[in-house]
């Protein structure tokens, strides 16, 4: 976890621009803003812009009230509603000549004290184009805990370093935390035509432009898992669509860990279709389900909680909603499926 007692030697706070996309984040936005400022008087010199996509709850009122007490906080509209469009709009509308670093913050995550300044310092210290940080998935309800514990396994994360990892190093992609604004502008920022995976797609363009991305495993945040299986399934369906879109746009060869979920989905579908002709083929999906069940039982023993049993359906949805989205995008190409 981030050492908040460390002495800063890096970025000038006045050169940092923070973008926070919001849409109905009344439950979390004030806590997020407080966490960014807490015990860090330097943050008064950092411009923080909340780009709201038309919240129907109290998000805008909460941010407006907070901004009256903290003049460095600004609220703007994000008529396109997408998170990617929100960050682009913050750069387009609110960056000034002194701004050199962009830090992205998500309203529904929990940030340690000093997160923004640590990201900016690490970005400069490593002299990289972008900085990624580690997300530790957490939960409050029983379902969320099951999803969180499932995400911590290799079956859930696929070995992604930015999902609960502990090793720093250069990566092709990671959880977006900080960028040098010059390369952000040179690469054009997020492609808002993406339903998801716009972060990995931008990372690919940063690499093509000669930029390097550093994953700093000493800077971590808590990411709150989806609180229902329906929301989880929708999230991973969109992830799959977005990954397929990236593969098509850049004619990429997906990594093995990215191809496993679509392969699992395809095997399950083919097994069900072929089972009337050859019933033993159902042993394949049955074996898969047993592996998920065994993983959930192991997690329940490890965490001493029956909530971990939710990990089995969570893993099933992670794999197969991602797989279905990915395959759908490849089949339909650039058409529909949003």
C-alpha positions as CSV (number, residue, x, y, z in Angstrom):
1,X,0.0,0.0,0.0
2,X,1.0,3.6,-0.6
3,X,3.4,5.0,2.0
4,X,1.7,8.3,2.8
5,X,4.6,9.4,5.1
6,X,7.0,9.6,2.2
7,X,8.6,12.9,1.4
8,X,7.6,14.3,-2.0
9,X,10.4,15.3,-4.4
10,X,8.6,15.2,-7.8
11,X,5.7,16.9,-9.6
12,X,4.6,20.4,-9.0
13,X,1.0,20.2,-7.9
14,X,0.1,23.1,-10.2
15,X,1.0,21.0,-13.2
16,X,-1.5,18.2,-12.4
17,X,-5.0,18.0,-13.8
18,X,-7.4,15.4,-12.3
19,X,-10.3,14.0,-14.3
20,X,-13.2,12.3,-12.5
21,X,-16.1,11.0,-14.6
22,X,-19.4,10.6,-12.8
23,X,-22.9,9.4,-13.4
24,X,-25.1,8.8,-10.4
25,X,-22.2,8.6,-7.9
26,X,-23.9,10.3,-5.0
27,X,-23.0,7.4,-2.7
28,X,-19.3,7.7,-3.4
29,X,-18.2,11.1,-4.8
30,X,-17.8,13.1,-1.6
31,X,-15.7,10.3,0.0
32,X,-13.6,10.2,-3.2
33,X,-13.0,13.9,-3.2
34,X,-12.2,13.8,0.6
35,X,-9.7,11.0,0.1
36,X,-7.8,13.0,-2.6
37,X,-7.5,16.0,-0.3
38,X,-7.1,14.4,3.1
39,X,-3.9,15.5,4.9
40,X,-2.5,16.8,1.6
41,X,-2.5,20.7,1.6
42,X,-0.6,20.6,-1.8
43,X,-3.8,19.3,-3.4
44,X,-5.3,22.8,-3.1
45,X,-3.0,23.6,-6.1
46,X,-4.2,20.7,-8.2
47,X,-7.2,21.3,-10.5
48,X,-9.8,18.6,-10.0
49,X,-12.5,18.4,-12.6
50,X,-15.6,16.3,-12.2
51,X,-17.3,15.6,-15.6
52,X,-20.8,14.6,-14.9
53,X,-22.9,12.7,-17.5
54,X,-26.3,13.9,-16.4
55,X,-26.7,12.4,-13.0
56,X,-30.3,12.0,-11.8
57,X,-29.3,11.6,-8.1
58,X,-27.6,14.2,-5.9
59,X,-24.1,13.8,-7.4
60,X,-24.1,17.3,-9.0
61,X,-25.4,19.0,-5.8
62,X,-22.7,17.2,-3.7
63,X,-19.9,18.2,-6.1
64,X,-21.2,21.8,-6.3
65,X,-21.3,22.1,-2.5
66,X,-17.8,20.6,-2.2
67,X,-16.5,23.0,-4.9
68,X,-17.7,26.0,-2.8
69,X,-15.4,24.8,0.0
70,X,-12.6,23.8,-2.3
71,X,-12.0,26.3,-5.2
72,X,-9.7,23.8,-7.0
73,X,-12.7,21.6,-7.7
74,X,-14.7,22.2,-10.8
75,X,-17.9,20.6,-12.1
76,X,-18.5,20.4,-15.9
77,X,-21.1,18.6,-18.1
78,X,-20.3,15.5,-20.1
79,X,-23.2,15.3,-22.6
80,X,-21.8,12.1,-24.2
81,X,-22.2,10.3,-20.8
82,X,-19.3,7.9,-21.5
83,X,-16.3,7.8,-19.1
84,X,-13.9,8.0,-22.0
85,X,-15.7,11.1,-23.3
86,X,-15.6,12.7,-19.8
87,X,-11.8,12.4,-19.6
88,X,-11.3,13.7,-23.1
89,X,-13.6,16.7,-22.3
90,X,-11.7,17.5,-19.1
91,X,-8.5,17.8,-21.2
92,X,-10.1,19.7,-24.0
93,X,-12.0,22.2,-21.8
94,X,-10.0,22.5,-18.6
95,X,-6.3,22.0,-19.2
96,X,-4.1,25.1,-19.1
97,X,-0.6,25.8,-20.3
98,X,0.9,24.9,-16.9
99,X,-0.7,21.4,-16.9
100,X,1.7,18.6,-17.8
101,X,0.2,15.6,-16.1
102,X,-3.3,14.0,-16.3
103,X,-4.5,11.8,-13.4
104,X,-7.7,9.8,-13.9
105,X,-9.8,9.0,-10.8
106,X,-12.9,6.9,-10.7
107,X,-15.6,8.0,-8.3
108,X,-16.6,4.4,-7.2
109,X,-13.1,3.4,-6.1
110,X,-11.4,4.0,-2.7
111,X,-8.1,5.9,-2.9
112,X,-5.4,6.1,-0.3
113,X,-4.2,9.4,1.0
114,X,-1.8,11.1,-1.4
115,X,-2.8,9.0,-4.4
116,X,-2.8,11.8,-7.0
117,X,0.6,13.2,-5.9
118,X,2.1,9.7,-5.7
119,X,1.0,8.9,-9.3
120,X,2.4,12.2,-10.6
121,X,5.7,11.6,-8.8
122,X,6.1,8.1,-10.0
123,X,5.3,9.1,-13.6
124,X,8.1,11.7,-13.6
125,X,10.5,9.5,-11.6
126,X,10.1,6.6,-14.2
127,X,10.1,9.1,-17.1
128,X,7.3,7.2,-18.8
129,X,4.3,8.2,-21.0
130,X,1.7,6.6,-18.7
131,X,1.5,5.1,-15.2
132,X,-0.7,2.2,-14.1
133,X,-1.6,1.3,-10.6
134,X,-3.0,-1.8,-8.9
135,X,-6.7,-2.4,-8.2
136,X,-7.5,-4.6,-5.2
137,X,-11.1,-5.7,-5.7
138,X,-13.2,-5.5,-2.5
139,X,-16.8,-6.0,-1.5
140,X,-19.2,-5.1,1.2
141,X,-22.2,-7.4,0.5
142,X,-21.9,-11.2,0.4
143,X,-22.2,-11.2,-3.4
144,X,-19.5,-8.4,-3.7
145,X,-17.1,-10.4,-1.5
146,X,-17.6,-13.5,-3.7
147,X,-16.9,-11.5,-6.8
148,X,-13.9,-9.8,-5.2
149,X,-12.4,-13.1,-4.1
150,X,-13.0,-14.6,-7.5
151,X,-11.3,-11.6,-9.1
152,X,-8.2,-12.3,-7.0
153,X,-7.7,-15.8,-8.5
154,X,-5.9,-16.5,-11.8
155,X,-9.2,-17.8,-13.1
156,X,-10.7,-14.4,-12.4
157,X,-7.8,-12.0,-13.3
158,X,-6.0,-14.1,-15.9
159,X,-2.8,-13.1,-14.2
160,X,-3.2,-9.3,-15.0
161,X,-0.6,-7.5,-13.0
162,X,-2.9,-4.5,-12.4
163,X,-5.5,-6.7,-10.8
164,X,-4.2,-7.5,-7.3
165,X,-0.6,-7.9,-8.5
166,X,2.5,-7.2,-6.4
167,X,5.2,-6.7,-9.0
168,X,6.1,-3.3,-10.6
169,X,7.5,-3.1,-14.1
170,X,6.8,-2.1,-17.7
171,X,3.5,-3.3,-19.1
172,X,1.5,-3.1,-22.3
173,X,-1.6,-2.3,-20.4
174,X,-2.8,-1.5,-16.9
175,X,-5.3,0.3,-14.8
176,X,-5.2,3.9,-16.0
177,X,-3.8,6.3,-13.4
178,X,-1.6,9.0,-14.9
179,X,-0.5,10.3,-18.3
180,X,1.9,12.9,-19.7
181,X,-0.4,15.3,-21.4
182,X,1.8,15.8,-24.4
183,X,1.6,12.1,-25.4
184,X,-2.1,12.1,-24.5
185,X,-2.7,14.9,-27.0
186,X,-0.4,13.3,-29.6
187,X,-2.3,10.0,-29.5
188,X,-5.7,11.7,-29.4
189,X,-6.9,10.5,-26.0
190,X,-9.6,7.9,-25.7
191,X,-11.5,6.6,-28.7
192,X,-15.1,7.3,-27.7
193,X,-16.4,4.9,-30.3
194,X,-15.5,2.0,-27.9
195,X,-18.2,0.6,-25.5
196,X,-15.4,-0.6,-23.2
197,X,-11.6,-1.5,-23.4
198,X,-10.9,2.0,-24.5
199,X,-8.1,2.0,-21.9
200,X,-6.3,-0.9,-23.5
201,X,-6.8,0.5,-27.0
202,X,-5.2,3.8,-25.9
203,X,-2.3,1.9,-24.3
204,X,-1.7,0.2,-27.7
205,X,-1.6,3.6,-29.4
206,X,0.8,4.9,-26.8
207,X,3.1,2.0,-27.5
208,X,2.9,2.6,-31.2
209,X,3.9,6.2,-30.5
210,X,7.0,5.0,-28.7
211,X,5.7,5.6,-25.2
212,X,6.3,3.3,-22.2
213,X,3.8,2.4,-19.5
214,X,5.0,1.6,-15.9
215,X,2.9,-0.4,-13.4
216,X,3.7,0.8,-9.9
217,X,2.5,-1.9,-7.6
218,X,3.3,0.3,-4.5
219,X,0.4,2.6,-5.4
220,X,-2.9,0.7,-4.9
221,X,-6.6,1.4,-4.7
222,X,-9.6,-0.5,-3.6
223,X,-12.1,-1.2,-6.5
224,X,-15.6,-1.9,-5.3
225,X,-17.0,-5.0,-7.1
226,X,-20.4,-5.0,-8.8
227,X,-23.1,-5.7,-6.2
228,X,-25.3,-8.0,-8.4
229,X,-24.6,-10.8,-10.8
230,X,-26.6,-9.1,-13.4
231,X,-24.4,-6.0,-13.2
232,X,-21.3,-8.2,-13.3
233,X,-22.5,-10.0,-16.4
234,X,-23.2,-6.7,-18.2
235,X,-19.8,-5.4,-17.2
236,X,-18.0,-8.4,-18.7
237,X,-20.2,-8.5,-21.8
238,X,-19.0,-5.0,-22.5
239,X,-15.4,-5.9,-21.7
240,X,-15.7,-8.7,-24.3
241,X,-17.2,-6.4,-26.9
242,X,-14.5,-3.8,-26.3
243,X,-11.7,-6.2,-26.5
244,X,-13.0,-7.6,-29.8
245,X,-13.3,-4.1,-31.1
246,X,-9.6,-3.4,-30.2
247,X,-8.5,-6.6,-31.9
248,X,-10.4,-5.7,-35.1
249,X,-9.3,-2.0,-35.1
250,X,-5.6,-2.8,-34.8
251,X,-5.6,-6.3,-36.3
252,X,-4.1,-7.7,-33.1
253,X,-3.4,-11.3,-32.1
254,X,-5.0,-11.6,-28.7
255,X,-3.0,-13.0,-25.8
256,X,-3.7,-16.5,-24.6
257,X,-5.4,-15.4,-21.4
258,X,-7.7,-13.2,-23.5
259,X,-8.6,-16.1,-25.7
260,X,-9.4,-18.6,-23.0
261,X,-12.9,-17.1,-22.1
262,X,-14.1,-17.1,-25.7
263,X,-12.8,-20.7,-26.1
264,X,-14.6,-21.8,-23.0
265,X,-17.9,-20.2,-24.2
266,X,-17.5,-21.8,-27.6
267,X,-16.8,-25.3,-26.1
268,X,-19.9,-25.0,-23.8
269,X,-22.1,-24.0,-26.7
270,X,-20.8,-26.7,-29.0
271,X,-21.1,-29.3,-26.3
272,X,-24.7,-28.5,-25.7
273,X,-25.5,-28.5,-29.4
274,X,-23.7,-31.8,-30.0
275,X,-24.9,-33.6,-26.8
276,X,-28.1,-35.1,-28.5
277,X,-25.8,-36.9,-31.0
278,X,-22.9,-37.6,-28.6
279,X,-23.9,-37.2,-24.9
280,X,-20.4,-37.8,-23.4
281,X,-19.4,-34.4,-24.8
282,X,-21.2,-32.9,-21.9
283,X,-18.3,-34.0,-19.7
284,X,-16.4,-31.0,-21.0
285,X,-18.7,-28.3,-19.5
286,X,-19.3,-30.5,-16.5
287,X,-15.6,-30.6,-15.8
288,X,-15.4,-26.8,-16.2
289,X,-18.3,-26.3,-13.7
290,X,-16.6,-28.6,-11.2
291,X,-13.4,-26.6,-11.4
292,X,-15.4,-23.4,-10.7
293,X,-17.2,-25.1,-7.8
294,X,-13.9,-26.4,-6.3
295,X,-12.4,-22.9,-6.6
296,X,-15.3,-21.4,-4.7
297,X,-15.1,-24.1,-2.0
298,X,-11.3,-23.4,-1.6
299,X,-12.0,-19.7,-1.3
300,X,-14.7,-20.3,1.3
301,X,-12.2,-22.3,3.4
302,X,-9.5,-19.7,2.9
303,X,-11.7,-16.8,3.9
304,X,-13.8,-18.7,6.3
305,X,-16.9,-17.4,4.7
306,X,-19.8,-18.9,2.8
307,X,-19.9,-15.7,0.8
308,X,-17.0,-17.1,-1.2
309,X,-19.4,-19.6,-2.8
310,X,-20.7,-16.7,-4.9
311,X,-17.3,-16.9,-6.6
312,X,-18.5,-19.9,-8.7
313,X,-21.4,-18.1,-10.5
314,X,-19.2,-14.9,-10.6
315,X,-16.4,-16.7,-12.5
316,X,-18.9,-18.3,-14.8
317,X,-20.2,-14.9,-15.8
318,X,-16.8,-13.3,-16.0
319,X,-15.7,-16.0,-18.5
320,X,-18.8,-16.5,-20.5
321,X,-20.1,-12.9,-20.7
322,X,-16.7,-11.8,-21.8
323,X,-16.4,-14.7,-24.2
324,X,-19.9,-14.1,-25.7
325,X,-19.2,-10.3,-26.1
326,X,-15.8,-11.0,-27.7
327,X,-17.2,-13.6,-30.2
328,X,-20.2,-11.4,-30.9
329,X,-18.0,-8.4,-31.8
330,X,-15.8,-10.6,-34.1
331,X,-18.8,-12.0,-35.8
332,X,-20.6,-8.6,-36.3
333,X,-17.4,-6.6,-36.9
334,X,-18.1,-2.9,-36.4
335,X,-21.9,-3.3,-36.4
336,X,-24.1,-3.0,-33.4
337,X,-23.8,-5.2,-30.3
338,X,-23.5,-2.4,-27.8
